[in-house]
Amino acid sequence: VATNCALLLAAVLAIGWYIRDSLKVDDFNQKHVLITGCDSGFGNLLAKQLDRRGFAVIAACLTEKGASDLASAASPRLKTLLLNVTDSESIKRAVEFVSAEVGERAPIRFRLP
């Protein structure tokens, strides 16, 4: 019985490691991450953590102060932009910024009415 439990545990661990390893992002330094709500809180924390891990981060902030504070605490890989998600003009400017930043690597092309 102990042998069967040990074999079952080993199989479960092997499957867990396989699943975990399959979820890793390949070539993350070639990818961009767009995060909204980066003035403070979770968005700010996530932007800083991904920047430290080498991702190219585009952090959308509502205020100039939020954008400048975040930019000063991050590497040059992190780019900030002002975005008010309730304003269609602000969204259009953000789409233009992201498209210019990502260039041909963008898997999805944005279309706004």
Chimera marker file (.cmm) of the C-alpha trace (Angstrom):
<marker_set name="trace">
<marker id="1" x="0.000" y="0.000" z="0.000" r="1" g="1" b="0" radius="0.5"/>
<marker id="2" x="2.834" y="2.428" z="0.835" r="1" g="1" b="0" radius="0.5"/>
<marker id="3" x="4.459" y="1.710" z="-2.540" r="1" g="1" b="0" radius="0.5"/>
<marker id="4" x="1.205" y="2.454" z="-4.358" r="1" g="1" b="0" radius="0.5"/>
<marker id="5" x="0.795" y="5.726" z="-2.435" r="1" g="1" b="0" radius="0.5"/>
<marker id="6" x="4.368" y="6.727" z="-3.235" r="1" g="1" b="0" radius="0.5"/>
<marker id="7" x="3.855" y="5.945" z="-6.932" r="1" g="1" b="0" radius="0.5"/>
<marker id="8" x="0.583" y="7.883" z="-6.980" r="1" g="1" b="0" radius="0.5"/>
<marker id="9" x="2.212" y="10.860" z="-5.269" r="1" g="1" b="0" radius="0.5"/>
<marker id="10" x="5.107" y="10.781" z="-7.740" r="1" g="1" b="0" radius="0.5"/>
<marker id="11" x="2.674" y="10.674" z="-10.675" r="1" g="1" b="0" radius="0.5"/>
<marker id="12" x="0.647" y="13.589" z="-9.295" r="1" g="1" b="0" radius="0.5"/>
<marker id="13" x="3.815" y="15.643" z="-8.762" r="1" g="1" b="0" radius="0.5"/>
<marker id="14" x="5.072" y="14.857" z="-12.272" r="1" g="1" b="0" radius="0.5"/>
<marker id="15" x="1.748" y="15.900" z="-13.799" r="1" g="1" b="0" radius="0.5"/>
<marker id="16" x="1.740" y="19.081" z="-11.698" r="1" g="1" b="0" radius="0.5"/>
<marker id="17" x="5.272" y="19.999" z="-12.817" r="1" g="1" b="0" radius="0.5"/>
<marker id="18" x="4.351" y="19.328" z="-16.441" r="1" g="1" b="0" radius="0.5"/>
<marker id="19" x="1.292" y="21.568" z="-16.231" r="1" g="1" b="0" radius="0.5"/>
<marker id="20" x="3.226" y="24.321" z="-14.438" r="1" g="1" b="0" radius="0.5"/>
<marker id="21" x="6.044" y="24.240" z="-16.989" r="1" g="1" b="0" radius="0.5"/>
<marker id="22" x="3.615" y="24.296" z="-19.915" r="1" g="1" b="0" radius="0.5"/>
<marker id="23" x="2.115" y="27.549" z="-18.604" r="1" g="1" b="0" radius="0.5"/>
<marker id="24" x="5.385" y="29.476" z="-18.838" r="1" g="1" b="0" radius="0.5"/>
<marker id="25" x="5.576" y="32.320" z="-21.332" r="1" g="1" b="0" radius="0.5"/>
<marker id="26" x="8.227" y="31.793" z="-24.001" r="1" g="1" b="0" radius="0.5"/>
<marker id="27" x="10.225" y="34.757" z="-25.310" r="1" g="1" b="0" radius="0.5"/>
<marker id="28" x="8.668" y="37.048" z="-22.720" r="1" g="1" b="0" radius="0.5"/>
<marker id="29" x="11.187" y="39.754" z="-23.591" r="1" g="1" b="0" radius="0.5"/>
<marker id="30" x="9.506" y="39.933" z="-27.022" r="1" g="1" b="0" radius="0.5"/>
<marker id="31" x="6.035" y="40.381" z="-25.520" r="1" g="1" b="0" radius="0.5"/>
<marker id="32" x="4.208" y="43.463" z="-24.297" r="1" g="1" b="0" radius="0.5"/>
<marker id="33" x="1.769" y="43.611" z="-21.427" r="1" g="1" b="0" radius="0.5"/>
<marker id="34" x="-0.878" y="46.345" z="-21.274" r="1" g="1" b="0" radius="0.5"/>
<marker id="35" x="-2.171" y="47.048" z="-17.774" r="1" g="1" b="0" radius="0.5"/>
<marker id="36" x="-4.857" y="49.593" z="-16.940" r="1" g="1" b="0" radius="0.5"/>
<marker id="37" x="-5.376" y="51.253" z="-13.566" r="1" g="1" b="0" radius="0.5"/>
<marker id="38" x="-1.694" y="51.660" z="-12.786" r="1" g="1" b="0" radius="0.5"/>
<marker id="39" x="-1.883" y="54.843" z="-10.712" r="1" g="1" b="0" radius="0.5"/>
<marker id="40" x="-1.996" y="52.743" z="-7.541" r="1" g="1" b="0" radius="0.5"/>
<marker id="41" x="-3.087" y="49.426" z="-6.131" r="1" g="1" b="0" radius="0.5"/>
<marker id="42" x="-2.958" y="46.111" z="-7.935" r="1" g="1" b="0" radius="0.5"/>
<marker id="43" x="-2.275" y="47.581" z="-11.393" r="1" g="1" b="0" radius="0.5"/>
<marker id="44" x="0.688" y="49.557" z="-10.080" r="1" g="1" b="0" radius="0.5"/>
<marker id="45" x="2.101" y="46.551" z="-8.247" r="1" g="1" b="0" radius="0.5"/>
<marker id="46" x="1.659" y="44.242" z="-11.245" r="1" g="1" b="0" radius="0.5"/>
<marker id="47" x="3.315" y="46.732" z="-13.603" r="1" g="1" b="0" radius="0.5"/>
<marker id="48" x="6.361" y="47.010" z="-11.319" r="1" g="1" b="0" radius="0.5"/>
<marker id="49" x="6.645" y="43.246" z="-10.818" r="1" g="1" b="0" radius="0.5"/>
<marker id="50" x="6.407" y="42.432" z="-14.521" r="1" g="1" b="0" radius="0.5"/>
<marker id="51" x="8.902" y="45.181" z="-15.307" r="1" g="1" b="0" radius="0.5"/>
<marker id="52" x="11.348" y="43.677" z="-12.792" r="1" g="1" b="0" radius="0.5"/>
<marker id="53" x="10.891" y="40.287" z="-14.491" r="1" g="1" b="0" radius="0.5"/>
<marker id="54" x="11.867" y="41.721" z="-17.874" r="1" g="1" b="0" radius="0.5"/>
<marker id="55" x="8.514" y="42.219" z="-19.583" r="1" g="1" b="0" radius="0.5"/>
<marker id="56" x="7.900" y="45.268" z="-21.745" r="1" g="1" b="0" radius="0.5"/>
<marker id="57" x="5.052" y="46.887" z="-19.833" r="1" g="1" b="0" radius="0.5"/>
<marker id="58" x="2.646" y="49.531" z="-21.099" r="1" g="1" b="0" radius="0.5"/>
<marker id="59" x="1.041" y="50.963" z="-17.982" r="1" g="1" b="0" radius="0.5"/>
<marker id="60" x="-2.119" y="53.027" z="-18.389" r="1" g="1" b="0" radius="0.5"/>
<marker id="61" x="-2.701" y="55.636" z="-15.700" r="1" g="1" b="0" radius="0.5"/>
<marker id="62" x="-5.549" y="58.063" z="-15.181" r="1" g="1" b="0" radius="0.5"/>
<marker id="63" x="-3.381" y="60.925" z="-13.883" r="1" g="1" b="0" radius="0.5"/>
<marker id="64" x="-0.076" y="62.540" z="-14.821" r="1" g="1" b="0" radius="0.5"/>
<marker id="65" x="1.146" y="62.107" z="-11.247" r="1" g="1" b="0" radius="0.5"/>
<marker id="66" x="0.391" y="58.390" z="-11.284" r="1" g="1" b="0" radius="0.5"/>
<marker id="67" x="2.201" y="57.984" z="-14.600" r="1" g="1" b="0" radius="0.5"/>
<marker id="68" x="5.276" y="59.955" z="-13.536" r="1" g="1" b="0" radius="0.5"/>
<marker id="69" x="5.516" y="58.231" z="-10.130" r="1" g="1" b="0" radius="0.5"/>
<marker id="70" x="5.342" y="54.814" z="-11.775" r="1" g="1" b="0" radius="0.5"/>
<marker id="71" x="7.827" y="55.710" z="-14.512" r="1" g="1" b="0" radius="0.5"/>
<marker id="72" x="10.335" y="56.960" z="-11.944" r="1" g="1" b="0" radius="0.5"/>
<marker id="73" x="10.101" y="53.661" z="-10.034" r="1" g="1" b="0" radius="0.5"/>
<marker id="74" x="10.605" y="51.434" z="-13.082" r="1" g="1" b="0" radius="0.5"/>
<marker id="75" x="13.077" y="50.583" z="-15.821" r="1" g="1" b="0" radius="0.5"/>
<marker id="76" x="13.018" y="52.097" z="-19.321" r="1" g="1" b="0" radius="0.5"/>
<marker id="77" x="11.118" y="48.993" z="-20.507" r="1" g="1" b="0" radius="0.5"/>
<marker id="78" x="8.006" y="50.290" z="-18.746" r="1" g="1" b="0" radius="0.5"/>
<marker id="79" x="6.126" y="52.913" z="-20.740" r="1" g="1" b="0" radius="0.5"/>
<marker id="80" x="3.256" y="54.897" z="-19.291" r="1" g="1" b="0" radius="0.5"/>
<marker id="81" x="0.291" y="56.445" z="-21.024" r="1" g="1" b="0" radius="0.5"/>
<marker id="82" x="-2.697" y="58.425" z="-19.874" r="1" g="1" b="0" radius="0.5"/>
<marker id="83" x="-5.990" y="56.604" z="-20.283" r="1" g="1" b="0" radius="0.5"/>
<marker id="84" x="-9.500" y="57.402" z="-19.179" r="1" g="1" b="0" radius="0.5"/>
<marker id="85" x="-11.513" y="54.307" z="-20.096" r="1" g="1" b="0" radius="0.5"/>
<marker id="86" x="-14.750" y="56.329" z="-20.090" r="1" g="1" b="0" radius="0.5"/>
<marker id="87" x="-13.506" y="58.718" z="-22.809" r="1" g="1" b="0" radius="0.5"/>
<marker id="88" x="-13.488" y="57.452" z="-26.414" r="1" g="1" b="0" radius="0.5"/>
<marker id="89" x="-10.842" y="60.007" z="-27.493" r="1" g="1" b="0" radius="0.5"/>
<marker id="90" x="-8.568" y="58.863" z="-24.687" r="1" g="1" b="0" radius="0.5"/>
<marker id="91" x="-9.062" y="55.265" z="-25.787" r="1" g="1" b="0" radius="0.5"/>
<marker id="92" x="-8.215" y="56.140" z="-29.391" r="1" g="1" b="0" radius="0.5"/>
<marker id="93" x="-5.000" y="57.866" z="-28.283" r="1" g="1" b="0" radius="0.5"/>
<marker id="94" x="-4.103" y="54.821" z="-26.184" r="1" g="1" b="0" radius="0.5"/>
<marker id="95" x="-4.689" y="52.481" z="-29.135" r="1" g="1" b="0" radius="0.5"/>
<marker id="96" x="-2.417" y="54.637" z="-31.292" r="1" g="1" b="0" radius="0.5"/>
<marker id="97" x="0.264" y="54.661" z="-28.587" r="1" g="1" b="0" radius="0.5"/>
<marker id="98" x="0.121" y="50.886" z="-28.087" r="1" g="1" b="0" radius="0.5"/>
<marker id="99" x="0.119" y="50.211" z="-31.840" r="1" g="1" b="0" radius="0.5"/>
<marker id="100" x="3.186" y="52.411" z="-32.301" r="1" g="1" b="0" radius="0.5"/>
<marker id="101" x="4.954" y="50.824" z="-29.337" r="1" g="1" b="0" radius="0.5"/>
<marker id="102" x="4.232" y="47.219" z="-30.294" r="1" g="1" b="0" radius="0.5"/>
<marker id="103" x="4.580" y="47.644" z="-34.048" r="1" g="1" b="0" radius="0.5"/>
<marker id="104" x="4.409" y="44.547" z="-36.215" r="1" g="1" b="0" radius="0.5"/>
<marker id="105" x="4.573" y="42.210" z="-33.231" r="1" g="1" b="0" radius="0.5"/>
<marker id="106" x="0.937" y="42.895" z="-32.363" r="1" g="1" b="0" radius="0.5"/>
<marker id="107" x="-1.066" y="39.693" z="-32.841" r="1" g="1" b="0" radius="0.5"/>
<marker id="108" x="-4.318" y="41.666" z="-32.888" r="1" g="1" b="0" radius="0.5"/>
<marker id="109" x="-5.023" y="44.803" z="-34.836" r="1" g="1" b="0" radius="0.5"/>
<marker id="110" x="-7.250" y="47.333" z="-33.147" r="1" g="1" b="0" radius="0.5"/>
<marker id="111" x="-10.274" y="48.767" z="-34.887" r="1" g="1" b="0" radius="0.5"/>
<marker id="112" x="-12.396" y="51.438" z="-33.332" r="1" g="1" b="0" radius="0.5"/>
<marker id="113" x="-15.589" y="52.873" z="-34.827" r="1" g="1" b="0" radius="0.5"/>
<link id1="1" id2="2" r="1" g="1" b="0" radius="0.2"/>
<link id1="2" id2="3" r="1" g="1" b="0" radius="0.2"/>
<link id1="3" id2="4" r="1" g="1" b="0" radius="0.2"/>
<link id1="4" id2="5" r="1" g="1" b="0" radius="0.2"/>
<link id1="5" id2="6" r="1" g="1" b="0" radius="0.2"/>
<link id1="6" id2="7" r="1" g="1" b="0" radius="0.2"/>
<link id1="7" id2="8" r="1" g="1" b="0" radius="0.2"/>
<link id1="8" id2="9" r="1" g="1" b="0" radius="0.2"/>
<link id1="9" id2="10" r="1" g="1" b="0" radius="0.2"/>
<link id1="10" id2="11" r="1" g="1" b="0" radius="0.2"/>
<link id1="11" id2="12" r="1" g="1" b="0" radius="0.2"/>
<link id1="12" id2="13" r="1" g="1" b="0" radius="0.2"/>
<link id1="13" id2="14" r="1" g="1" b="0" radius="0.2"/>
<link id1="14" id2="15" r="1" g="1" b="0" radius="0.2"/>
<link id1="15" id2="16" r="1" g="1" b="0" radius="0.2"/>
<link id1="16" id2="17" r="1" g="1" b="0" radius="0.2"/>
<link id1="17" id2="18" r="1" g="1" b="0" radius="0.2"/>
<link id1="18" id2="19" r="1" g="1" b="0" radius="0.2"/>
<link id1="19" id2="20" r="1" g="1" b="0" radius="0.2"/>
<link id1="20" id2="21" r="1" g="1" b="0" radius="0.2"/>
<link id1="21" id2="22" r="1" g="1" b="0" radius="0.2"/>
<link id1="22" id2="23" r="1" g="1" b="0" radius="0.2"/>
<link id1="23" id2="24" r="1" g="1" b="0" radius="0.2"/>
<link id1="24" id2="25" r="1" g="1" b="0" radius="0.2"/>
<link id1="25" id2="26" r="1" g="1" b="0" radius="0.2"/>
<link id1="26" id2="27" r="1" g="1" b="0" radius="0.2"/>
<link id1="27" id2="28" r="1" g="1" b="0" radius="0.2"/>
<link id1="28" id2="29" r="1" g="1" b="0" radius="0.2"/>
<link id1="29" id2="30" r="1" g="1" b="0" radius="0.2"/>
<link id1="30" id2="31" r="1" g="1" b="0" radius="0.2"/>
<link id1="31" id2="32" r="1" g="1" b="0" radius="0.2"/>
<link id1="32" id2="33" r="1" g="1" b="0" radius="0.2"/>
<link id1="33" id2="34" r="1" g="1" b="0" radius="0.2"/>
<link id1="34" id2="35" r="1" g="1" b="0" radius="0.2"/>
<link id1="35" id2="36" r="1" g="1" b="0" radius="0.2"/>
<link id1="36" id2="37" r="1" g="1" b="0" radius="0.2"/>
<link id1="37" id2="38" r="1" g="1" b="0" radius="0.2"/>
<link id1="38" id2="39" r="1" g="1" b="0" radius="0.2"/>
<link id1="39" id2="40" r="1" g="1" b="0" radius="0.2"/>
<link id1="40" id2="41" r="1" g="1" b="0" radius="0.2"/>
<link id1="41" id2="42" r="1" g="1" b="0" radius="0.2"/>
<link id1="42" id2="43" r="1" g="1" b="0" radius="0.2"/>
<link id1="43" id2="44" r="1" g="1" b="0" radius="0.2"/>
<link id1="44" id2="45" r="1" g="1" b="0" radius="0.2"/>
<link id1="45" id2="46" r="1" g="1" b="0" radius="0.2"/>
<link id1="46" id2="47" r="1" g="1" b="0" radius="0.2"/>
<link id1="47" id2="48" r="1" g="1" b="0" radius="0.2"/>
<link id1="48" id2="49" r="1" g="1" b="0" radius="0.2"/>
<link id1="49" id2="50" r="1" g="1" b="0" radius="0.2"/>
<link id1="50" id2="51" r="1" g="1" b="0" radius="0.2"/>
<link id1="51" id2="52" r="1" g="1" b="0" radius="0.2"/>
<link id1="52" id2="53" r="1" g="1" b="0" radius="0.2"/>
<link id1="53" id2="54" r="1" g="1" b="0" radius="0.2"/>
<link id1="54" id2="55" r="1" g="1" b="0" radius="0.2"/>
<link id1="55" id2="56" r="1" g="1" b="0" radius="0.2"/>
<link id1="56" id2="57" r="1" g="1" b="0" radius="0.2"/>
<link id1="57" id2="58" r="1" g="1" b="0" radius="0.2"/>
<link id1="58" id2="59" r="1" g="1" b="0" radius="0.2"/>
<link id1="59" id2="60" r="1" g="1" b="0" radius="0.2"/>
<link id1="60" id2="61" r="1" g="1" b="0" radius="0.2"/>
<link id1="61" id2="62" r="1" g="1" b="0" radius="0.2"/>
<link id1="62" id2="63" r="1" g="1" b="0" radius="0.2"/>
<link id1="63" id2="64" r="1" g="1" b="0" radius="0.2"/>
<link id1="64" id2="65" r="1" g="1" b="0" radius="0.2"/>
<link id1="65" id2="66" r="1" g="1" b="0" radius="0.2"/>
<link id1="66" id2="67" r="1" g="1" b="0" radius="0.2"/>
<link id1="67" id2="68" r="1" g="1" b="0" radius="0.2"/>
<link id1="68" id2="69" r="1" g="1" b="0" radius="0.2"/>
<link id1="69" id2="70" r="1" g="1" b="0" radius="0.2"/>
<link id1="70" id2="71" r="1" g="1" b="0" radius="0.2"/>
<link id1="71" id2="72" r="1" g="1" b="0" radius="0.2"/>
<link id1="72" id2="73" r="1" g="1" b="0" radius="0.2"/>
<link id1="73" id2="74" r="1" g="1" b="0" radius="0.2"/>
<link id1="74" id2="75" r="1" g="1" b="0" radius="0.2"/>
<link id1="75" id2="76" r="1" g="1" b="0" radius="0.2"/>
<link id1="76" id2="77" r="1" g="1" b="0" radius="0.2"/>
<link id1="77" id2="78" r="1" g="1" b="0" radius="0.2"/>
<link id1="78" id2="79" r="1" g="1" b="0" radius="0.2"/>
<link id1="79" id2="80" r="1" g="1" b="0" radius="0.2"/>
<link id1="80" id2="81" r="1" g="1" b="0" radius="0.2"/>
<link id1="81" id2="82" r="1" g="1" b="0" radius="0.2"/>
<link id1="82" id2="83" r="1" g="1" b="0" radius="0.2"/>
<link id1="83" id2="84" r="1" g="1" b="0" radius="0.2"/>
<link id1="84" id2="85" r="1" g="1" b="0" radius="0.2"/>
<link id1="85" id2="86" r="1" g="1" b="0" radius="0.2"/>
<link id1="86" id2="87" r="1" g="1" b="0" radius="0.2"/>
<link id1="87" id2="88" r="1" g="1" b="0" radius="0.2"/>
<link id1="88" id2="89" r="1" g="1" b="0" radius="0.2"/>
<link id1="89" id2="90" r="1" g="1" b="0" radius="0.2"/>
<link id1="90" id2="91" r="1" g="1" b="0" radius="0.2"/>
<link id1="91" id2="92" r="1" g="1" b="0" radius="0.2"/>
<link id1="92" id2="93" r="1" g="1" b="0" radius="0.2"/>
<link id1="93" id2="94" r="1" g="1" b="0" radius="0.2"/>
<link id1="94" id2="95" r="1" g="1" b="0" radius="0.2"/>
<link id1="95" id2="96" r="1" g="1" b="0" radius="0.2"/>
<link id1="96" id2="97" r="1" g="1" b="0" radius="0.2"/>
<link id1="97" id2="98" r="1" g="1" b="0" radius="0.2"/>
<link id1="98" id2="99" r="1" g="1" b="0" radius="0.2"/>
<link id1="99" id2="100" r="1" g="1" b="0" radius="0.2"/>
<link id1="100" id2="101" r="1" g="1" b="0" radius="0.2"/>
<link id1="101" id2="102" r="1" g="1" b="0" radius="0.2"/>
<link id1="102" id2="103" r="1" g="1" b="0" radius="0.2"/>
<link id1="103" id2="104" r="1" g="1" b="0" radius="0.2"/>
<link id1="104" id2="105" r="1" g="1" b="0" radius="0.2"/>
<link id1="105" id2="106" r="1" g="1" b="0" radius="0.2"/>
<link id1="106" id2="107" r="1" g="1" b="0" radius="0.2"/>
<link id1="107" id2="108" r="1" g="1" b="0" radius="0.2"/>
<link id1="108" id2="109" r="1" g="1" b="0" radius="0.2"/>
<link id1="109" id2="110" r="1" g="1" b="0" radius="0.2"/>
<link id1="110" id2="111" r="1" g="1" b="0" radius="0.2"/>
<link id1="111" id2="112" r="1" g="1" b="0" radius="0.2"/>
<link id1="112" id2="113" r="1" g="1" b="0" radius="0.2"/>
</marker_set>
